Amino acid sequence: MVQRMWWELILERIGGICARISPEEFQRFVAAVREAPRIYVTGAGRSELMAKAFAMRLVHLSLKVFVVGDTITPALRAGDVLLAVSGTGETASVVDEARVARELGGRVLVLTANRNSPLGRLADVLVEVPAQRLRRSIDDYELRKLKGPEEVLTPLGSLFELSALIFFESCVVELMRQLGIGEADMARLHANI
């Protein structure tokens, strides 16, 4: 029998991850979102779902937000912001979209567990979420031999994705404070059909 419930262990791990997110990176990220004329979000798989959850809340805050790939998404213009979410920072489609956004004069905001990744190197504003990554580099082999195998609590990139959601919700709370928007204001913009 498990001595502690899995959710206790998961919440403990996420708390440790979020505690290591830079407050300065958080503030730069919030400022970039607040100042953006329009925000485009992208990711792949569950990272994309976290980005879409954040996009929904930004709509509730009256910000102009679009999801890359949707049929009604307008062209990105110079000065617009692309928010790219990838735990590994190596997801080809996300890296390509960030590269194109830069070429079009957009600013790139990145949320990743790997600051030194191809996506991280494209960032104008980067937030590192120090969570487990889906892939391990061969360079970590000797360190793993010394430390022993890392205990995997959740599969694949779940700790990154769950921590990303907590990070995004924290951004929403800070934006509510800065913009003077309450929950009742947001509720008026919530989907009703």
Backbone torsions as a table, in degrees:
resi	resn	phi	psi	omega
1	MET	NA	141.2	179.2
2	VAL	-73.9	129.7	-177.9
3	GLN	-73.7	-33.2	176.7
4	ARG	-120.1	150.1	178.8
5	MET	-73.3	146.4	-177.2
6	TRP	-56.4	-39.7	-177.3
7	TRP	-64.8	-30.7	176.0
8	GLU	-63.9	-44.0	179.4
9	LEU	-66.5	-41.5	179.4
10	ILE	-64.6	-46.8	179.8
11	LEU	-62.1	-38.4	177.6
12	GLU	-62.4	-44.7	-179.5
13	ARG	-65.5	-43.4	179.3
14	ILE	-63.8	-39.8	177.2
15	GLY	-59.3	-41.0	178.1
16	GLY	-66.5	-38.8	178.5
17	ILE	-65.2	-50.8	-177.4
18	CYS	-64.1	-31.3	178.4
19	ALA	-65.5	-21.4	-179.3
20	ARG	-95.6	1.0	174.8
21	ILE	-73.5	133.7	-177.4
22	SER	-66.1	125.5	175.4
23	PRO	-61.2	-33.5	178.4
24	GLU	-66.6	-42.3	177.4
25	GLU	-63.8	-39.7	177.2
26	PHE	-58.4	-48.7	-177.7
27	GLN	-65.5	-40.2	177.5
28	ARG	-63.8	-40.1	179.2
29	PHE	-62.5	-49.4	-179.2
30	VAL	-60.3	-43.4	179.4
31	ALA	-62.0	-42.6	-179.8
32	ALA	-63.9	-39.9	178.2
33	VAL	-66.5	-45.5	-177.0
34	ARG	-63.0	-37.9	-175.3
35	GLU	-86.2	-9.4	-175.0
36	ALA	-69.9	133.6	174.3
37	PRO	-65.3	-41.5	177.1
38	ARG	-146.9	146.9	-176.9
39	ILE	-121.3	132.0	176.1
40	TYR	-115.1	134.4	179.3
41	VAL	-114.6	145.4	178.1
42	THR	-149.5	158.3	177.7
43	GLY	178.2	-175.9	176.5
44	ALA	-134.7	143.3	177.1
45	GLY	63.1	-134.8	-177.6
46	ARG	-68.2	-29.8	175.3
47	SER	-61.6	-39.2	177.2
48	GLU	-64.2	-38.3	178.3
49	LEU	-62.3	-39.0	177.7
50	MET	-65.5	-41.0	178.3
51	ALA	-63.3	-40.4	179.2
52	LYS	-67.6	-37.2	177.0
53	ALA	-61.7	-41.3	177.2
54	PHE	-65.7	-43.2	179.3
55	ALA	-57.6	-41.0	179.1
56	MET	-59.4	-45.2	180.0
57	ARG	-66.7	-34.9	177.7
58	LEU	-65.2	-35.9	173.9
59	VAL	-60.9	-42.4	178.8
60	HIS	-63.9	-21.2	176.8
61	LEU	-92.4	10.2	178.6
62	SER	69.6	22.8	176.1
63	LEU	-90.8	153.8	179.2
64	LYS	-87.0	115.1	-172.9
65	VAL	-133.9	141.7	178.5
66	PHE	-136.8	153.6	176.5
67	VAL	-104.9	123.2	179.3
68	VAL	-59.1	132.1	178.4
69	GLY	99.6	-18.9	176.0
70	ASP	-68.5	147.7	-175.5
71	THR	-66.6	-22.6	-178.1
72	ILE	-101.0	11.7	179.8
73	THR	-76.7	123.8	179.8
74	PRO	-77.4	169.6	178.9
75	ALA	-63.5	139.9	175.0
76	LEU	-73.5	137.9	179.0
77	ARG	-115.2	161.3	176.5
78	ALA	-53.9	135.2	-179.4
79	GLY	94.2	-20.6	176.2
80	ASP	-68.5	165.2	-176.7
81	VAL	-117.1	133.6	170.2
82	LEU	-106.0	121.9	173.3
83	LEU	-97.6	113.7	-178.1
84	ALA	-109.7	126.6	-177.5
85	VAL	-117.5	121.6	177.8
86	SER	-157.8	120.5	178.8
87	GLY	-58.2	-48.7	-178.0
88	THR	-78.3	-26.9	-174.5
89	GLY	73.7	13.2	-176.2
90	GLU	-120.9	0.9	-178.1
91	THR	-62.7	116.3	-169.7
92	ALA	-55.8	-46.7	-177.3
93	SER	-63.4	-38.7	-178.9
94	VAL	-70.9	-42.3	177.4
95	VAL	-61.7	-43.9	179.2
96	ASP	-62.0	-42.5	179.3
97	GLU	-64.8	-38.6	177.5
98	ALA	-65.2	-40.8	178.8
99	ARG	-61.8	-45.6	179.1
100	VAL	-63.5	-42.6	178.5
101	ALA	-58.3	-43.2	177.1
102	ARG	-61.6	-44.2	-179.7
103	GLU	-62.4	-29.6	179.8
104	LEU	-85.6	0.4	179.4
105	GLY	89.9	13.3	177.3
106	GLY	-83.7	160.7	173.1
107	ARG	-94.5	144.0	-177.6
108	VAL	-113.3	120.0	172.9
109	LEU	-102.2	132.8	-176.3
110	VAL	-125.9	133.7	169.8
111	LEU	-117.7	117.9	-174.1
112	THR	-152.8	162.8	172.6
113	ALA	-94.6	-1.1	-173.1
114	ASN	-133.9	88.4	-176.5
115	ARG	-59.2	-30.0	-176.2
116	ASN	-93.4	17.8	-179.0
117	SER	-82.0	169.1	174.7
118	PRO	-55.6	-41.0	178.6
119	LEU	-67.2	-43.5	179.1
120	GLY	-57.2	-37.8	-179.1
121	ARG	-71.2	-16.6	178.0
122	LEU	-89.9	-6.4	-171.3
123	ALA	-74.8	137.0	165.7
124	ASP	-85.6	-37.0	175.9
125	VAL	-132.5	125.3	-176.8
126	LEU	-124.7	136.8	170.7
127	VAL	-120.8	122.9	177.1
128	GLU	-95.3	123.3	175.1
129	VAL	-103.3	101.1	-170.9
130	PRO	-74.9	67.9	-178.7
131	ALA	-110.8	170.9	177.0
132	GLN	-57.7	144.4	177.7
133	ARG	-106.8	155.7	-179.0
134	LEU	-64.4	-40.6	-178.2
135	ARG	-111.4	150.2	173.5
136	ARG	-115.6	139.8	-180.0
137	SER	-80.1	157.7	178.5
138	ILE	-65.4	-24.4	179.9
139	ASP	-63.3	-24.2	-178.9
140	ASP	-81.9	-1.6	-172.8
141	TYR	-58.5	-51.0	-177.9
142	GLU	-62.5	-42.4	179.0
143	LEU	-61.7	-41.9	178.6
144	ARG	-64.6	-36.5	178.4
145	LYS	-63.3	-38.6	-179.2
146	LEU	-73.2	-43.0	-175.4
147	LYS	-83.6	-22.5	-174.0
148	GLY	93.2	169.4	-177.0
149	PRO	-64.9	139.0	177.6
150	GLU	-72.2	134.1	176.6
151	GLU	-71.0	123.0	178.3
152	VAL	-96.7	113.0	-177.5
153	LEU	-85.1	-45.6	178.5
154	THR	-122.5	154.9	-175.4
155	PRO	-76.0	152.6	171.2
156	LEU	51.3	-126.2	-174.7
157	GLY	-102.5	22.8	-173.4
158	SER	-57.6	-40.5	-179.2
159	LEU	-64.4	-36.0	175.6
160	PHE	-63.9	-49.4	-175.5
161	GLU	-63.7	-43.4	179.0
162	LEU	-66.7	-39.2	177.1
163	SER	-66.7	-37.0	176.9
164	ALA	-61.1	-42.7	179.5
165	LEU	-62.2	-43.2	177.8
166	ILE	-63.0	-42.8	177.8
167	PHE	-58.9	-48.6	-178.5
168	PHE	-62.4	-41.1	178.4
169	GLU	-64.0	-34.7	176.2
170	SER	-65.5	-37.9	176.0
171	CYS	-62.9	-41.8	179.3
172	VAL	-60.5	-45.9	-179.8
173	VAL	-61.5	-42.3	179.4
174	GLU	-67.3	-40.2	177.4
175	LEU	-65.4	-38.7	175.7
176	MET	-57.5	-44.2	-179.9
177	ARG	-64.0	-49.2	-176.6
178	GLN	-65.8	-36.7	-176.3
179	LEU	-89.7	-7.9	-179.2
180	GLY	67.3	37.1	-178.4
181	ILE	-108.3	130.8	179.0
182	GLY	-101.2	173.4	-178.9
183	GLU	-61.9	-35.8	179.3
184	ALA	-63.9	-38.7	177.1
185	ASP	-62.4	-43.0	-179.4
186	MET	-66.9	-38.3	-178.2
187	ALA	-61.0	-30.9	179.1
188	ARG	-66.6	-21.6	179.1
189	LEU	-101.5	1.4	179.6
190	HIS	-69.7	147.1	-179.6
191	ALA	-53.4	137.5	179.5
192	ASN	-130.2	5.5	173.5
193	ILE	-132.2	NA	NA
